[in-house]
Amino acid sequence: MRKFSIVLAAAMLLSVGNVFANEGVHVDPSKSLSAQISTLLKDHTFSQDRGEAFAQVRFTLNNEHEIVVLSVDTDDRKLEAFVKHRLNYQKVELDAYKEGKLYTISVRVEP
């Protein structure tokens, strides 16, 4: 009888451990943020003769879930103005984020 109670207690501990080990589906917030930024930059009026334009964008998120663009590293002034205009102080939806964390993304604009 004593062995049975020990086996039963061990089985209960293992089953409870398995329940707590299963976490929910974790969505990477940077991927979600990347998708939202892509949507914000989607429609543009860059001409066909310019070709592709590239930029490195550094930004942070404030306490109101808004993007604050810190810098846009590119030689194209129109692209810099476009990115700042489209992204600066736009709200994004993230479940968990750290206010003030620096993000860097690469932006490619195709004609």
Backbone torsions as a table, in degrees:
resi	resn	phi	psi	omega
1	MET	NA	-36.5	-179.0
2	ARG	-66.8	-40.0	178.7
3	LYS	-64.6	-37.1	179.5
4	PHE	-63.5	-41.6	-179.4
5	SER	-68.5	-34.4	177.4
6	ILE	-68.1	-43.1	178.3
7	VAL	-64.1	-41.4	179.0
8	LEU	-64.0	-42.9	178.7
9	ALA	-64.7	-40.7	178.6
10	ALA	-65.2	-40.7	179.0
11	ALA	-64.1	-39.9	178.4
12	MET	-65.6	-41.2	179.0
13	LEU	-64.1	-41.8	179.1
14	LEU	-65.6	-41.3	-179.2
15	SER	-69.2	-38.4	177.2
16	VAL	-67.0	-38.5	177.4
17	GLY	-62.4	-39.1	178.0
18	ASN	-67.5	-35.8	179.1
19	VAL	-65.1	-44.0	-179.6
20	PHE	-73.9	-21.2	-179.8
21	ALA	-75.6	-25.4	179.9
22	ASN	-78.9	115.2	176.7
23	GLU	-98.8	159.9	176.3
24	GLY	-69.4	175.1	179.1
25	VAL	-68.9	123.5	-178.6
26	HIS	-100.1	118.5	178.4
27	VAL	-95.1	126.7	179.0
28	ASP	-66.8	117.3	-176.2
29	PRO	-63.7	-27.9	179.9
30	SER	-69.3	-33.0	176.9
31	LYS	-69.7	-40.8	177.6
32	SER	-64.2	-42.2	178.2
33	LEU	-64.1	-40.2	178.1
34	SER	-61.7	-41.6	179.3
35	ALA	-65.7	-39.3	179.2
36	GLN	-67.5	-39.4	178.4
37	ILE	-66.7	-39.6	177.4
38	SER	-59.7	-40.4	178.0
39	THR	-65.7	-40.0	179.8
40	LEU	-65.5	-31.4	-177.7
41	LEU	-96.6	5.5	-169.9
42	LYS	-62.5	-56.9	-175.5
43	ASP	-87.5	121.5	179.6
44	HIS	-142.1	168.0	-177.2
45	THR	-121.5	34.2	177.5
46	PHE	-73.0	140.4	-174.9
47	SER	-75.0	159.8	-178.3
48	GLN	-69.2	-29.7	-174.9
49	ASP	-77.7	-10.3	-178.2
50	ARG	-78.3	-28.8	-176.5
51	GLY	81.7	-166.5	-179.9
52	GLU	-74.5	148.8	176.5
53	ALA	-126.6	140.4	-177.1
54	PHE	-122.5	150.6	176.6
55	ALA	-155.6	152.1	171.2
56	GLN	-108.3	122.4	-176.2
57	VAL	-112.8	125.4	174.5
58	ARG	-106.4	130.4	-179.7
59	PHE	-150.4	169.9	176.4
60	THR	-136.9	171.5	176.6
61	LEU	-115.3	134.6	179.0
62	ASN	-90.9	-174.9	-174.4
63	ASN	-72.8	-9.0	178.2
64	GLU	-103.2	18.8	179.3
65	HIS	62.6	34.5	178.9
66	GLU	-107.4	144.6	176.7
67	ILE	-78.1	131.6	174.2
68	VAL	-119.0	107.7	-178.2
69	VAL	-73.8	125.2	179.1
70	LEU	-94.1	-42.5	178.4
71	SER	-157.9	152.7	175.1
72	VAL	-127.9	110.9	-176.9
73	ASP	-93.8	100.2	178.5
74	THR	-158.7	159.1	176.8
75	ASP	-87.6	-15.0	-176.5
76	ASP	-91.0	109.3	-178.0
77	ARG	-66.2	-34.4	179.1
78	LYS	-66.4	-39.8	177.3
79	LEU	-64.9	-42.2	178.6
80	GLU	-59.3	-46.9	179.5
81	ALA	-64.4	-40.1	179.3
82	PHE	-60.9	-48.7	-177.9
83	VAL	-64.2	-44.8	179.6
84	LYS	-62.3	-43.2	-178.6
85	HIS	-64.8	-41.8	-176.4
86	ARG	-76.5	-32.2	-172.6
87	LEU	-100.3	-33.9	-172.0
88	ASN	-61.0	124.0	177.0
89	TYR	63.3	29.6	171.9
90	GLN	-90.6	134.0	-179.7
91	LYS	-76.5	139.9	174.1
92	VAL	-125.3	156.4	-178.7
93	GLU	-106.8	113.2	176.5
94	LEU	-134.0	139.1	178.6
95	ASP	-74.2	-51.0	-177.9
96	ALA	-126.9	124.9	177.1
97	TYR	-152.3	161.8	177.3
98	LYS	-108.2	121.9	177.8
99	GLU	-63.5	132.0	177.6
100	GLY	90.7	-5.8	177.8
101	LYS	-65.8	135.2	-179.3
102	LEU	-86.4	133.5	176.9
103	TYR	-119.9	146.4	174.0
104	THR	-130.9	127.8	177.9
105	ILE	-129.3	152.8	173.6
106	SER	-97.2	134.7	-180.0
107	VAL	-118.1	131.9	174.9
108	ARG	-125.7	122.2	179.8
109	VAL	-109.1	121.4	179.4
110	GLU	-100.5	146.7	178.1
111	PRO	-68.9	NA	NA
